[in-house]
Amino acid sequence: MKTVMNRRNGLLDLIKLICISMVLITHIKWSEMERNWLIFPYIINMAVPVFLTISMYIRTKQSLSEESGSVFKWKNMAASVFNIIIPFLFFIVSEILMALIFRYNGIATEYLPDYEFLVSVKKFLVWTLLGGAGPGGYYFLIIIQLILIFPLLNLLFRKNSVGG
């Protein structure tokens, strides 16, 4: 079973390659009308969530094979969450510091908030949990959800003998 789990899945690699290509495509300067065209919101803008889902699926499969078939270990799940929270907090703090420096120097940018979130702990927590101000901040939330959901889905699939 170990050799089966270590083999790469060519189809998943191809889908991830397509997702990476779509992320590059989104960074081309497109008009608002072009971005609202059918292919953008439903295919191209879904590249990162699809990529993250496939990556977490592969990671879960690998961790399950390393744990001798057990569904998951809470210790490993907590370590995974911790390994993601630390860099996320680093970037949130960096974002706040950059924003304060920009604001102090009178530099405005579309991604930096108006800082009303700094006056309330509740507003700050909501702002942080929503990924901060920059684009792509929601990736953190997706990864945390996938870390928590995939082992549970795997348990469900094993219990009901459904392939995954």
C-alpha positions in Angstrom: 0.0 0.0 0.0 2.9 2.3 0.7 4.1 2.2 -2.9 0.6 3.1 -4.2 0.4 6.1 -1.9 3.9 7.3 -3.1 3.0 7.3 -6.8 2.1 10.7 -8.3 -1.4 11.1 -9.7 -0.8 12.5 -13.2 -4.3 13.9 -13.6 -4.1 15.8 -10.3 -0.7 17.2 -11.3 -2.2 18.3 -14.7 -5.1 20.0 -12.9 -2.7 21.8 -10.6 -0.6 22.9 -13.6 -3.8 24.3 -15.2 -4.7 26.1 -12.0 -1.2 27.7 -11.8 -1.6 28.8 -15.4 -5.0 30.3 -14.6 -3.6 32.3 -11.7 -1.0 33.7 -14.1 -3.8 34.6 -16.5 -5.6 36.6 -13.8 -2.6 38.8 -13.3 -2.9 40.1 -16.9 -4.6 43.5 -17.1 -8.2 42.7 -18.0 -11.1 45.1 -18.3 -14.0 44.8 -15.9 -16.2 43.6 -18.8 -13.7 40.9 -19.7 -13.4 39.8 -16.0 -17.2 39.3 -15.8 -17.2 37.1 -18.9 -18.5 33.6 -18.1 -15.0 31.9 -18.1 -13.5 34.3 -15.4 -15.8 34.0 -12.4 -16.6 30.3 -12.8 -13.4 28.9 -14.0 -10.3 31.2 -13.9 -11.1 32.8 -10.5 -11.6 29.3 -9.0 -8.0 28.3 -9.7 -6.7 29.0 -6.2 -9.5 27.2 -4.3 -9.2 24.2 -6.7 -5.4 24.1 -6.3 -5.6 24.3 -2.5 -8.3 21.6 -2.4 -6.2 19.2 -4.5 -3.1 20.0 -2.5 -4.9 19.3 0.8 -6.4 16.1 -0.6 -2.9 14.9 -1.6 -1.5 15.9 1.8 -4.3 14.1 3.6 -3.8 11.0 1.6 0.0 11.1 2.3 -0.5 11.7 6.0 -3.0 8.9 6.3 -0.5 6.5 4.7 2.2 7.6 7.0 0.0 7.0 10.0 -0.5 3.3 9.2 -4.0 3.6 8.0 -5.4 5.5 11.0 -7.8 8.2 10.1 -5.9 11.1 11.6 -4.1 12.1 14.8 -5.2 15.2 16.5 -1.6 16.0 17.3 -0.7 16.1 13.6 -3.8 18.2 12.8 -2.9 20.7 15.5 0.6 20.9 14.2 -0.7 21.5 10.6 -2.9 24.3 11.8 -0.1 25.8 13.9 2.3 25.7 10.9 -0.2 27.8 8.9 -1.2 30.2 11.7 2.3 31.4 12.4 3.1 32.6 8.9 -0.4 34.0 8.6 0.0 36.1 11.8 3.4 37.3 10.5 1.9 38.6 7.3 -1.1 40.1 9.2 1.3 42.0 11.5 3.5 43.0 8.5 0.4 44.2 6.7 -0.7 46.3 9.7 2.8 47.8 10.1 3.0 48.7 6.4 -0.4 50.2 6.4 0.4 52.4 9.4 3.7 53.5 7.7 1.8 54.3 4.5 -0.9 56.1 6.4 1.6 58.1 8.4 3.3 59.1 5.1 0.1 60.0 3.4 0.3 57.1 0.9 -3.1 55.6 0.0 -3.6 52.2 -1.5 -6.8 50.3 -2.4 -5.9 47.3 -0.3 -5.2 49.0 3.0 -8.2 49.5 5.2 -9.2 52.7 6.9 -8.0 51.3 10.3 -11.3 51.5 12.2 -10.6 47.8 13.0 -7.7 48.9 15.3 -10.0 50.6 17.7 -12.0 47.5 18.6 -10.8 44.0 19.5 -13.9 42.5 18.0 -13.4 44.4 14.7 -9.7 43.4 14.7 -10.5 39.7 15.1 -13.2 39.8 12.4 -10.8 41.6 10.1 -8.0 39.1 10.8 -10.2 36.1 10.4 -11.5 37.4 7.1 -7.9 37.3 5.9 -6.8 40.9 6.4 -7.0 43.6 3.7 -5.1 42.3 0.7 -6.2 40.0 -2.1 -5.8 36.4 -1.3 -6.3 36.7 2.4 -9.1 34.2 2.2 -6.5 31.4 1.4 -5.7 31.1 5.1 -9.4 30.3 5.8 -9.6 27.8 3.0 -6.5 25.9 4.1 -7.7 25.8 7.8 -11.1 24.4 6.7 -9.5 21.8 4.5 -7.1 20.7 7.2 -10.1 20.1 9.4 -12.5 18.7 6.8 -10.4 16.3 4.8 -9.6 13.8 7.6 -13.3 13.8 8.6 -14.4 13.2 5.1 -11.8 10.4 4.9 -13.3 8.8 8.0 -16.7 9.0 6.5 -15.6 7.5 3.2 -13.8 4.6 5.0 -16.8 4.0 7.3 -19.2 3.8 4.3 -16.8 2.1 1.9 -17.0 5.0 -0.6 -13.9 5.6 -2.7 -12.3 8.9 -2.6 
